[in-house]
Amino acid sequence: MSNISIIGTGNMARVIGTLAVAGGNAVEVIGRDPAKAADLAKALGGAATTGEFGAVPTGEIVIVAVLYADVVPVVIQYGDALAGKTIVDISNPFNSAADGLAIPDDTSVAQEVAKVAPASASVVKAFNTIFGVVLAQGRLLDVFMAGDDARAKAELAEFVESLGLRPLDVGDLHMAHWLEGTGLVVMGLARHGVGNFDFALGATVPA
């Protein structure tokens, strides 16, 4: 249904990739370590392939699934290879204690990505409010998205629906800062109010 590339070989890359393949999407896995990328692609099965790190991704949607501190450097390294792509930032910029954000109050990782991405690329914040362990269970979950490009968000929404999830638009890219703050709230709930990581935030519409 969609053609996506995932930059990263960690837990969230594996979970999103697994759901993507199950949803009938074409998946390309890209990692700095080609062996790890190949192993993940093989584990995903289906028609999952691997790509060369730094080369033009085959997917129109490029999910950057790396640690928050590496997101901007990766996008800078790719440069014009991301021209025309929808870049999806899924990171949470937590401080070392995961009780605060490690970025200034007036920005977000996604907004910083938009500053260095090619002008023809579109940046969307998504997936950062869902724990990987919950996403892997295949529940019907809400995926909050923020971005300035309506076309890119519609394209991503179609992909999200193919995963069996519900996309919910929270507004322009400046809202990415608040989605990152919501990720922090989710972490606080896991540690205190809920007491475990087996939950997710969602929206309920009264009948």
Solvent accessible surface area in square Angstrom, and as a share of the most:
residue,aa,sasa,rsa
1,M,144,0.64
2,S,19,0.12
3,N,64,0.33
4,I,0,0.00
5,S,0,0.00
6,I,0,0.00
7,I,1,0.00
8,G,8,0.08
9,T,40,0.23
10,G,42,0.40
11,N,96,0.49
12,M,41,0.18
13,A,1,0.01
14,R,107,0.39
15,V,13,0.07
16,I,0,0.00
17,G,0,0.00
18,T,71,0.41
19,L,24,0.12
20,A,0,0.00
21,V,31,0.18
22,A,87,0.67
23,G,18,0.17
24,G,52,0.50
25,N,11,0.05
26,A,46,0.36
27,V,4,0.02
28,E,9,0.04
29,V,0,0.00
30,I,1,0.01
31,G,7,0.07
32,R,152,0.56
33,D,59,0.31
34,P,104,0.65
35,A,64,0.50
36,K,120,0.51
37,A,2,0.01
38,A,48,0.37
39,D,95,0.49
40,L,2,0.01
41,A,8,0.06
42,K,173,0.73
43,A,66,0.51
44,L,18,0.09
45,G,29,0.28
46,G,75,0.72
47,A,80,0.62
48,A,20,0.15
49,T,76,0.44
50,T,66,0.38
51,G,22,0.21
52,E,134,0.60
53,F,40,0.17
54,G,28,0.27
55,A,41,0.31
56,V,101,0.58
57,P,2,0.01
58,T,81,0.47
59,G,0,0.00
60,E,87,0.39
61,I,2,0.01
62,V,0,0.00
63,I,0,0.00
64,V,0,0.00
65,A,13,0.10
66,V,38,0.22
67,L,141,0.70
68,Y,71,0.27
69,A,66,0.51
70,D,63,0.33
71,V,0,0.00
72,V,34,0.20
73,P,67,0.42
74,V,2,0.01
75,V,0,0.00
76,I,100,0.51
77,Q,100,0.45
78,Y,8,0.03
79,G,24,0.23
80,D,120,0.62
81,A,14,0.11
82,L,1,0.00
83,A,49,0.38
84,G,39,0.37
85,K,16,0.07
86,T,1,0.01
87,I,0,0.00
88,V,0,0.00
89,D,0,0.00
90,I,13,0.06
91,S,8,0.05
92,N,44,0.23
93,P,0,0.00
94,F,35,0.14
95,N,54,0.28
96,S,130,0.84
97,A,55,0.43
98,A,15,0.12
99,D,101,0.52
100,G,17,0.16
101,L,48,0.24
102,A,45,0.35
103,I,31,0.16
104,P,86,0.54
105,D,128,0.66
106,D,122,0.63
107,T,12,0.07
108,S,0,0.00
109,V,7,0.04
110,A,0,0.00
111,Q,39,0.17
112,E,52,0.23
113,V,0,0.00
114,A,44,0.34
115,K,147,0.62
116,V,56,0.32
117,A,15,0.11
118,P,20,0.12
119,A,114,0.88
120,S,70,0.45
121,A,16,0.13
122,S,12,0.07
123,V,11,0.06
124,V,0,0.00
125,K,0,0.00
126,A,0,0.00
127,F,2,0.01
128,N,8,0.04
129,T,5,0.03
130,I,9,0.05
131,F,34,0.14
132,G,10,0.10
133,V,85,0.49
134,V,0,0.00
135,L,0,0.00
136,A,62,0.48
137,Q,87,0.39
138,G,50,0.48
139,R,91,0.33
140,L,142,0.71
141,L,14,0.07
142,D,13,0.07
143,V,0,0.00
144,F,29,0.12
145,M,6,0.02
146,A,0,0.00
147,G,0,0.00
148,D,100,0.52
149,D,43,0.22
150,A,79,0.61
151,R,133,0.48
152,A,0,0.00
153,K,19,0.08
154,A,63,0.49
155,E,47,0.21
156,L,0,0.00
157,A,20,0.15
158,E,88,0.39
159,F,0,0.00
160,V,0,0.00
161,E,106,0.48
162,S,19,0.12
163,L,15,0.07
164,G,42,0.41
165,L,7,0.03
166,R,86,0.31
167,P,24,0.15
168,L,48,0.24
169,D,84,0.44
170,V,49,0.28
171,G,26,0.25
172,D,77,0.40
173,L,12,0.06
174,H,104,0.46
175,M,57,0.26
176,A,0,0.00
177,H,21,0.09
178,W,153,0.54
179,L,10,0.05
180,E,0,0.00
181,G,20,0.19
182,T,36,0.21
183,G,3,0.03
184,L,38,0.19
185,V,85,0.49
186,V,3,0.02
187,M,30,0.13
188,G,29,0.28
189,L,60,0.30
190,A,3,0.02
191,R,118,0.43
192,H,149,0.66
193,G,64,0.62
194,V,65,0.37
195,G,52,0.50
196,N,73,0.37
197,F,91,0.38
198,D,72,0.37
199,F,28,0.12
200,A,32,0.25
201,L,54,0.27
202,G,53,0.51
203,A,48,0.37
204,T,127,0.74
205,V,117,0.67
206,P,115,0.73
207,A,155,1.20
